Amino acid sequence: MRHKRAIPNRSFRISDQIQRDLAELIRELKDPRVGMATINAVEVTPDYAHAKVFFSVLIGDPAESELALNEAAGFLRNGLFKRLQIHTVPTLHFHYDRTIERAAELSSLISKANATRALDDEDRTND
């Protein structure tokens, strides 16, 4: 039983290490389309053949960044080979992560709703 628990933990450690190493490797890319990309999460398949890399962009166009990162995936994977002590380094697949964007949109909607409610409450107390 002990061995079965170690595998998910190993997968998590490898995903975490890939995330940290990719963050450093991406800073070294010379492609201006990458912009200021941040790696939010890495999901590795159980056989370590593929990794979905979720990123967000502080500055730059998300679609251009995704294209540039996927074009650089082979170069980045090669950089990981040199850093990771694992038998199989996964093929990288970059996906733009809209989580932060959606959170900002929801926060804005909540603020607007609260402001509207406050105005409605004020109007009721003034009547």
C-alpha positions as a printed Julia matrix, in Angstrom:
127×3 Matrix{Float64}:
   0.0    0.0     0.0
   2.77   2.39    0.8
   4.0    2.45   -2.8
   0.58   3.59   -4.15
   0.63   6.69   -1.96
   4.14   7.63   -3.05
   3.19   7.92   -6.73
   0.76  10.87   -6.45
   3.23  12.56   -4.11
   6.02  12.04   -6.64
   3.8   13.38   -9.4
   3.08  16.48   -7.32
   6.79  17.02   -6.58
   7.67  16.67  -10.26
   4.87  19.05  -11.32
   6.06  21.56   -8.72
   9.69  21.26   -9.85
   8.69  21.65  -13.52
   6.69  24.77  -12.59
   9.68  26.36  -10.82
  12.2   25.41  -13.51
   9.93  26.59  -16.34
   9.49  29.96  -14.62
  13.27  30.44  -14.76
  13.64  29.07  -18.3
  10.84  31.29  -19.66
  12.6   34.4   -18.34
  15.54  33.44  -20.55
  13.42  33.33  -23.73
  14.19  36.13  -26.16
  10.75  36.05  -27.84
   8.92  39.34  -27.09
   5.56  37.63  -27.71
   5.92  35.72  -24.45
   5.39  38.96  -22.51
   5.37  38.68  -18.72
   4.09  35.12  -18.41
   3.56  33.47  -15.04
   3.25  29.7   -14.63
   0.16  29.05  -12.49
   0.07  25.25  -12.5
   1.49  22.14  -14.15
  -0.49  18.91  -14.56
   1.58  15.87  -15.5
   0.0   12.71  -16.95
   0.51   9.54  -14.87
   3.08   8.22  -17.37
   4.97  11.57  -17.34
   4.7   11.75  -21.14
   2.8   15.05  -21.23
   2.43  18.13  -19.07
  -0.29  20.77  -19.33
   1.25  24.07  -18.32
  -1.26  26.74  -17.29
  -0.02  30.31  -17.46
  -1.29  33.86  -17.14
   0.12  37.06  -18.64
   0.6   40.31  -16.76
   1.83  42.2   -19.83
   1.28  40.95  -23.38
  -1.33  39.29  -25.55
  -2.47  35.9   -24.15
  -2.96  34.31  -27.6
   0.48  35.48  -28.8
   2.08  34.28  -25.55
   0.43  30.86  -25.89
   1.65  30.54  -29.49
   5.2   31.63  -28.59
   5.39  29.31  -25.56
   4.13  26.32  -27.56
   6.68  27.13  -30.29
   9.4   27.24  -27.62
   8.13  24.04  -25.91
  10.91  21.88  -27.39
  13.6   24.33  -26.27
  12.04  24.57  -22.8
  11.74  20.78  -22.54
  15.42  20.49  -23.44
  16.2   22.94  -20.63
  14.19  20.77  -18.24
  16.18  17.67  -19.32
  19.32  19.39  -18.03
  17.69  20.34  -14.71
  15.46  17.41  -13.75
  16.75  14.09  -12.54
  13.89  12.02  -13.99
  13.88   9.39  -16.7
  11.11  10.95  -18.81
  10.7   14.69  -19.21
   7.15  15.36  -20.45
   6.18  17.05  -23.69
   4.94  20.51  -22.75
   1.54  21.88  -23.75
   0.92  25.52  -22.79
  -2.62  26.73  -22.04
  -3.66  30.26  -21.16
  -5.28  30.26  -17.71
  -8.19  32.7   -17.45
  -8.72  32.04  -13.72
  -7.21  35.36  -12.59
  -9.0   37.25  -15.37
 -12.35  35.69  -14.38
 -11.71  36.43  -10.71
 -11.1   40.11  -11.54
 -14.3   40.23  -13.63
 -16.32  38.65  -10.79
 -14.78  41.0    -8.25
 -15.72  43.96  -10.45
 -19.3   42.7   -10.79
 -19.59  42.21   -7.02
 -18.26  45.73   -6.4
 -20.78  47.19   -8.86
 -23.63  45.21   -7.26
 -22.61  46.36   -3.78
 -22.36  49.99   -4.95
 -25.83  49.75   -6.53
 -27.25  48.18   -3.37
 -25.69  50.93   -1.23
 -27.29  53.6    -3.47
 -30.67  51.82   -3.29
 -30.42  51.6     0.51
 -29.48  55.3     0.67
 -32.46  56.24   -1.54
 -34.8   54.25    0.73
 -33.54  55.95    3.9
 -33.85  59.4     2.28
 -37.51  58.83    1.26
